[in-house]
Amino acid sequence: MTGIGVRISGLALAAVSGLSVTGLSVTGVAQAAPGVAPGATAPSASASAATVEEQRLDRAVPQEILRRSGFDAVTPAFARALEGAGSYEEARRVAVRQGSALWRRAVDRVQGRGPVAGDLPVDDDRPLYWARLGMTREVRGWQPGFSLTERQRDGLLEALERTSRGQSDIRLPGAKGGLKRVLVTGFDPFTLDRDIRISNPSGASALALDGTVIETAAGPARVETAVFPVRWDDFAAGEVERTLRPYLPKADLFTTVSQGRVGRFDVERTNGAWRGGFADNANVSRTGLAPVPDPATQPQWTTTTLPYREIVAADTGRFPVYDNTSVTEIPAGGTGPVVRPDGPTPGSAARAGGGGDYLSNEIAYRATLLRDRLGLRDRLPGGHVHTPVLQFAPADTTEVTDPEFETDRRDIVGQVRGIVGVAVGAVR
């Protein structure tokens, strides 16, 4: 348990309470390679082995979630479409089309549009996660009738990841439309080896809010969302920056969202540059400074510009909301970590932000660092919000859903919407 006490104020609480954390996407930096015609001399790629995440897919719970949501038909339909591709270019079009369709299907299901299959509540984020893994596993094992290089296979995976996470579906309105423009991000489920049934309320919030308009004290606000994986290496490959960089200059407010502490929301005041090593969804651990562009100018800390006082004071739902100012640092000239309830001291080295030292802290750090490097700190409110832990009823140790679990998810998602509305209204 060494280090857990240091990280208890953040997502590393996952290690002891099982909350949903944050993640990264695979092959996020793969570039589309030019097509290779059948019979060409480019190297032929062998099907690659399923990842740790994909290997969980055959367990009973993921299959039940897919069956009870109607998303069990997604992978077979994708496989049929992929088999019909006669070239890399055609296969990539299939990946883009089917990945985008999966994202839209998940959003439409949560928001009550179109036919709903299965008996799982429509606001469940898990069908999207498990269906995506079925698609990526299909690409990994695919042996087409034409030569496919590993770079091209990575390009197909990258296309699936981006499109099925809503990262390529962000549509902010123009500045003259009268709508405030808001970006919100969520995460995949995580700590699945502890409990494979886990849902992530931040991902559910992203699905519920995508493309919606919220009425605020500053007028209507259009919300666009995306979901990120819980994988260290995808963040290191620049997935956060690549996704957000085109849109932050156009936004009026942004917030990254992840699951945090039991029974409470937190607006995280300070984000740290340190990775604490808790294993991700690929069972990979990373410790050290978060790798970012231009490391020579990398700060140890970044801060929120969200209107935290107004958010904390507002009645946004049944869970209390806190302004969390605590961090863990190594003080200037010191050798060991010290918890600072009121934020970092000058010259200190980060060991945990208010949101801990896992991927929720890292997405907050990366997004706010990008805000600052784009010269937007003084005009763009942005930061991180932690939701309460979404838990099953105490007596429920086997079912994939229960009434308490469903009520809490609805309430958390509704309160995220309320917090976003208050934040937008406060920055008129």
N, C-alpha and C positions, 0 to 999 in steps of 0.2 A: 504493500500500500504506500510505499515511499512516493511522495509527490502528489498523491491524491488530495491530501489536505490543502496543498498549495493551489490545486486546480478546482477545488470544489465549487468555486463561484462561477464556473464556466461549463462548457460542454463536456469536459472530462468527468463531470458528474455522471456521465453515461456509464462510467466504469463501476459505479456503485448503485445507481438508481435505474439505469436502463433507458434513459431518455434518448430521443432521436437526435443525432448529431448532424454533421454536414459532409459534403463530399465533393468529388471531382469527377470529371468525365474522361472516358478512355480515348486514347488516340486523338486528343483534342487538337494537336498541332499537325496532324498529317495533312499534307497537301494533295489535292487531286492530281493524279498522274495522268499523262496522256493515254488514250486508249491503245490497246494492243490488239491487232487483228488476229483472228484464228490462224494458227500456223506460223506466226511471227516468232522471232528468235529470242524474245524477252524471256527471262526465267519464269518457269511455272511455279506457282506457289502451292504448297501443300496446305491442307486445312489445318488451322492451328487449334490447339487444345482449348477447351472451355475455361474461362476464368474462374476464380474462386466464387465470385458473385453468381455466375451462370450455373455453376455446379449445385448451388442451393435450389435451383429452379425445380428440380425433380422431386423435392420433398413434398409431403402431403399438403402442408399449409399453403404454399404458393399455388399449387394446382387447384386447391379448393377456392382460393381467392379469385383465380382466373375463371374458373367454372361458374362461380356464383355472381360474377360481374358480367359475363358474356365475353370477356376479353380472351377466353381460351381459343377463340377463332382467329385471333390476330396473327399469330406466328404461322399457322398453316396457310393463310391467305398470302402472307408475305413470301413464304417459301415458294408458292406457286408462281407469284409474280417474278421472283428472282430467277426461277428456272426458265422463264420465258425470255430472259435477257440474252442477247446475242453478242454483246460487247460490254466493255467496261463502262462506256458512256451510258448505255441503256441501263445497266445495273445501278449506276449512280442515280439516274433519274428515278428508278424504282425506290431506292433507299430514301431519297429526298421526299418523294411523293408519299410513301407509306409512313415514314417517320412523322411528317407533318400531319398526316391523317390520324395517327395515333394520338398526337398532342391535342388536336381539335376534338377527337372523340372523347378523350378524358375530360377536357374542359366542358364540352357540351353535356356530358353525363353529370358532372358536378353541378352545372348551372341549369339543369332541367330541360335541356333542349334535345329533341329527337327521341326515338324509342330507347327505352332502358331495359336491358336484358339482365336477368338474374335477380337475386333477392338481397344482395349487399346494399347498404345505404348508398345513395348516389354520391355523397360527399367523400367517399373513400379514395385516398390517394394511392393505395397499394396496387390496384390493377395496372396503372400506368407503369409503375416500377417493374413489376414482374413481366408484363408484356414486352417492355423494351428489352429486357434481358433475353427473352425468347428470340427476339429478332436479331440481337447482336450474336447470340450463339449460332443462329442459322447462318449468318455471314461467315463466322469463323470456320464452320464446317463445310461450307459450300465448295463444291468442285465443279466449276462451270466447264462448258465444252470449248472454251477458248482459254488462252494463256492469261493468267491473272497474277501480277506481281504482289509481293507482300505490301509494297507501298500502296498499290491500288486497293488491296483488301482493307488496309488501314483507312484509305480515303472513304470507302463505303461505311466503315464503322463510325468515322468522324461525322459523316453526313447524317447517319441515323441518330447519333448522340445529340447533335445540335438541333435537329428538327424536332425530335420527339421530346425535347426539354423546353420547347418554346423559345430557344435562344435565337432562332432565325425568324421568329414570328412577332417580334416586337414592332408595333405600329403606333408610334406617338403622333398625335395630331399636330398640325401646324400651329405656330404661335398665334396666328390671327383667328383661330377658331373659338376663342373664349374659354376653352377648357384648360384647367391646370393639368399638367402632365406628370405622372407618377410612375416610377419603376419600383417593383417589389420582387424580391427573389426568395425562393424556398429551397429545401433540400429533400433528397431521397430518404427513405427509412434507413436506419443503421443499427449497429449492435445486434445484428440478426443471428449471430451464433449464440447469443444469450437468450433471445426469444424471437423466433422467425416470424411471429405474428405482427411485429411492430409496425406501426403507422407513424408518419411524421406530420404533425399539424402545420408545420411551415409549408410543406409541399401541398397539403390540402388547401391551405390559404391561397397559395399561388394559383391553383386551379380554380378556386372559387372567385378570385378577384380579376382574373385575366380578361381584359377587354371591357370591364364594367365601368360604369360612371357612378361616382360617389358624390352626394351633395354635401358640401362643406360650407363653413362660414365665409370662405373666400370664393364661393361659387362652385360649379360642378368640376369634378376632377376625373380624368380618364386614367385608369390603372392598367399598366401592361406588366406582365410577369414572365419569369423564367425559373427553371428548377436546375439545381446543380447536384453533381454526384458527391458522394462522400469518399473521395480518394485523394490522398496527398499529391500524387504525381501529376494529376490533371491540373491542380492548382499551380504546381511548379511550372507546368507547360504553358501557363498564361491564359487559361480558360476564362477566368473572371475578367481580366483586363480586355481580352478580345471581345467578349460579349458586351461589356458595359461601355467601352470607350466610345462607340459611335453615338450613344444615346444620352450620356450624362450631360453634354452641353445643351441638349434639347429639353432636358427634364426640369421640372420645378421642385421636385423632391424625390429622394429615393430612400428605401430602407431595405437592407438585407434582414432576413428573418430566419431563425432556427429555434429548435426546441432547447429549453434551458433548465429551469429549476422547478421543483414540485410546487404547485399551487400558486404561482405568481408569474407576472410579466416583469421584465427588466428592460429599461433603456440603458444600453451600455455606454458609459461616458467615454471610456478610453480603451483603445485596442492596442495590443502588443505585437511585436515582430517575431515572437518566439513560438516555435513548434514544440509541443511537449511530448510527442511520441506515441500517443494513444493510437491503437491499431484502427485502420480504416476498413471500409467494406471489402477491400481486397486482402485484408489481414496484413497490410503493410504498415510499418511504423517509421516515422520520420521525426528526428529531433534536431533542433538548431534554428538559425535564423531563417525566416521564410524567404525563399529565393524570389527576388523581384528584379525587374529591369533596373539598370543603373544602380547596382548595390552600393557604390561609393557614396551616394547621397541618401541611402536608406535610413529613415528615422527609426528610433526604437519604439516610438509611440505615435498614434494618430488619435484624433478626438472626434466625437460626434458633433454635427451641427444641426441635429434634429432639435425641435423646440421641446426639450425634455421636461421643463417645468410645467408647461401647459398640458403635455401628455399625462404626466403623473397626477395632476390636479383634476383631470376630467373624469367623468363617470362613463367609462367605455364598456363596462361589463362587470361580471361577478368576481373576476380575479383581480387582486390588488396589483398595481403597477408601480414599480420602484425606479428611481434614478440611482443606478448602481455605479458608484465611484471607486470601488475597490480595485486594486491591482496587486500583482506580485512582482517585485523588482529585486535586482541586485544593486544596492546603492553605489554611487560613485565611490571608488576606493574600497568597496566591500567585496566579500568573497562568497557570501551565502544569500539565499533568497529571503526577502522580508515582505510581509503583507502590509500594504499601505491602504487603509480604508478611504483616504481622501485623494487618491491618485498618485502618480509617480513624482519622485523628487528630481531636481535638476541633475542631469548627467547619468541617470541610472540606466541599467540594462534591463530590458523586458524579460520577464519569465512567465507572466500571464496577464492578459488584459482583463477587463471586467468580465468578458465572456469566456475566460479561461485560456487554454493554449491548444485548442483543437481547431477544427475547420470552421466552426462558426466564428471564432475570434479571427481566423485568417481571412475569411471572406469580408468581414467588417474592416480589417486592416487594409486589405487590398483595395476595396472599393473606396474607402476614404483617402487612401494614399493616391489613388488615381484621380479622385476629385481634386486633391491639392495640387498634383502635378499638372493638371489641366488648367490651373489657375481659377478654379471654381469655388474655392473654400468660402469666400466671403458672400457668395450669392446663391449657393446650392445647398439647401438643408439635406443632410444625409447622415446615416449611421446604422446602428444595428438594434433590433428588438428581439429579445428572447421570449418565447411563449412558455406557458406551463408544460410540464411533462404530461403527455397523453398516456394514461394508464388503463389497463383492464380492471374490472371489478376484482376486489381481493380474492373472491372465491373462484374466479374464472382463470384457470390455468391451462385450458385446452382449446376453448372456442376462438374463432377468428374475429368475433365481434360480440358485444353485449350492450345492454341499454346504457350503462354508465359510461362506457367507452364512447358510444355514439353521441350522447348528450354533451360530454366534455369536448369532443372534437367540434361539434356545432358551435358551442359557446366560445371556444378558443378562436375559431375562424371568424365568428361574428365580432369578437373583440379586436382581432387584428384589423378588420375593416374599420371599426370605430377609432382605433388608434391612428390609422392612416388619415381618416377624415379630420380628426382633431389636429394632427400635424400640419396638414395642408391649410386648414383654416387659420392656424396660428402664424403663418408666415406670409400673410397678406402684404 
